[in-house]
Amino acid sequence: MVEIERKFILSKIPNSLPKSEIKQGYLQTDKDRTVRIRSVTDTDGFIKNILTIKGPSSENGMSRFEYETSIPKKNAKDLFSLCYKPLIEKTRHIYIFDGMKWELDEFHEANKGLLIGEIELKSESVNFKLPNFILEEVTGQKKYYNSMLQKYPFSDWEKGS
């Protein structure tokens, strides 16, 4: 399956949105593929563990192959122990705007203070309206990829890392 998404920096995240807690780690990160394990805990405490493999991004950064499959808790725990550290931790808020679903991520730990919004699209040419809290589009800017935030956290950016 091909994933098509655009990514934006946010000034804020609206209050009272449905949310989940996400912990994710990376088993492989290179230009040809990314292999990640993710644990998602919803507001009811239900945990879903997902193994994801992503291919290289298109030239504009909008599209890439993505494969996901659910895995048992024990397998997820074992795979997390193999991941590069630190893990990415964030709260994902779901925001519906102009009939489209946005995923608004509030990062924690080494990436605290970073707010990123993503919208998945059916094609690269889909037109959509931007919520008023969008500051800047960062689609295709590698430093905003979660796999890069694991290697070069937001908290280090001002230090010149």
C-alpha positions in Angstrom: 0.0 0.0 0.0 1.2 3.5 -0.7 0.9 6.1 2.0 0.3 9.7 0.9 0.6 12.3 3.6 1.5 15.9 4.2 3.0 17.2 7.4 2.8 20.6 9.2 4.2 22.4 12.2 1.4 23.5 14.6 1.1 26.5 16.9 -1.2 24.6 19.2 -3.5 21.6 19.5 -7.2 22.3 20.2 -8.6 21.1 23.6 -10.9 18.2 24.2 -10.0 16.0 21.2 -9.9 12.2 21.2 -6.4 11.1 21.9 -4.1 8.1 22.3 -0.6 7.6 23.7 2.0 6.3 21.3 5.4 4.8 22.0 7.5 3.8 19.0 10.9 2.6 18.3 13.0 1.9 15.3 14.7 -1.4 14.4 16.1 -0.1 11.1 16.4 3.4 9.6 18.1 3.9 6.3 17.3 5.6 3.0 15.7 2.5 1.5 13.5 1.3 4.4 12.4 2.0 7.9 11.2 -0.7 10.3 9.3 0.4 13.4 7.4 -1.0 16.3 4.6 1.1 17.7 2.4 0.6 20.8 -0.8 2.7 20.9 -2.8 3.0 24.1 -6.3 4.5 23.7 -8.3 6.3 26.3 -9.9 3.1 27.5 -6.4 1.6 28.2 -6.6 -0.8 25.2 -3.2 -1.4 23.7 -2.5 -2.2 20.1 1.0 -3.2 18.9 1.9 -2.7 15.3 5.0 -3.5 13.2 5.5 -1.2 10.3 7.8 -1.3 7.3 8.1 1.8 5.1 10.0 2.2 1.9 11.8 5.3 0.6 9.9 8.5 0.2 9.1 9.9 -3.2 11.1 12.9 -4.4 8.6 15.4 -2.9 8.3 13.5 0.4 4.5 12.9 0.1 4.4 9.2 -0.8 6.0 5.9 0.1 5.2 2.3 0.4 3.9 1.2 3.9 3.1 -2.2 5.3 1.6 -2.6 8.8 0.6 -5.7 10.8 -0.6 -6.1 14.4 1.6 -8.2 16.6 1.2 -9.8 20.1 2.3 -7.9 23.2 5.2 -10.3 24.0 6.6 -9.8 20.5 6.3 -6.0 20.8 8.1 -6.1 24.1 10.9 -8.2 22.7 11.2 -5.9 19.6 11.2 -2.7 21.7 14.3 -4.1 23.5 16.1 -4.2 20.2 15.2 -0.6 19.1 17.5 2.4 18.9 17.2 4.6 21.9 15.6 6.9 22.9 12.1 5.8 21.9 9.6 8.3 20.5 6.8 9.1 22.8 3.9 11.3 21.8 0.2 12.0 22.4 -1.9 11.7 19.2 -5.0 13.9 18.9 -7.6 13.2 16.2 -9.1 16.4 14.6 -11.7 16.5 12.0 -11.6 19.6 9.9 -13.6 20.3 6.7 -14.5 16.6 6.5 -10.9 15.4 6.7 -9.1 13.6 9.5 -5.9 15.2 10.9 -3.5 13.4 13.3 -2.0 16.0 15.6 1.1 14.8 17.5 2.3 16.4 20.7 5.8 15.0 21.3 7.3 14.2 24.8 10.7 13.5 26.3 13.6 14.6 24.1 11.1 16.0 21.5 9.0 17.9 24.0 7.6 21.2 22.5 7.3 19.9 19.0 3.7 19.8 17.6 3.2 18.2 14.2 0.0 17.6 12.2 -0.4 15.1 9.4 -3.1 14.5 6.9 -3.3 11.3 4.8 -4.6 11.8 1.3 -6.0 9.6 -1.4 -3.8 11.2 -4.0 -1.1 13.9 -4.1 -3.4 16.3 -5.9 -6.1 16.4 -3.3 -7.0 20.0 -2.2 -7.8 20.6 1.4 -8.3 23.5 3.8 -5.8 24.2 6.5 -6.9 24.7 10.1 -5.9 28.1 11.6 -3.3 26.6 13.9 -1.0 25.5 11.0 2.2 27.4 11.0 4.3 25.8 8.2 4.3 22.8 5.9 7.3 20.5 6.5 6.4 17.6 4.1 9.5 16.0 2.8 11.8 17.7 5.4 13.7 14.7 6.8 14.4 16.3 10.2 10.7 16.0 11.0 10.5 12.3 10.2 9.9 10.4 13.5 12.9 8.2 12.6 15.1 11.3 12.4 13.6 12.7 15.6 14.8 9.5 17.3 18.4 10.2 16.1 18.3 14.0 16.3 15.7 15.0 18.9 14.0 18.4 18.8 15.6 19.4 22.1 19.0 19.2 20.5 18.2 21.4 17.5 19.1 24.7 19.1 22.4 23.2 20.3 23.4 22.7 16.7 23.1 19.0 16.6 
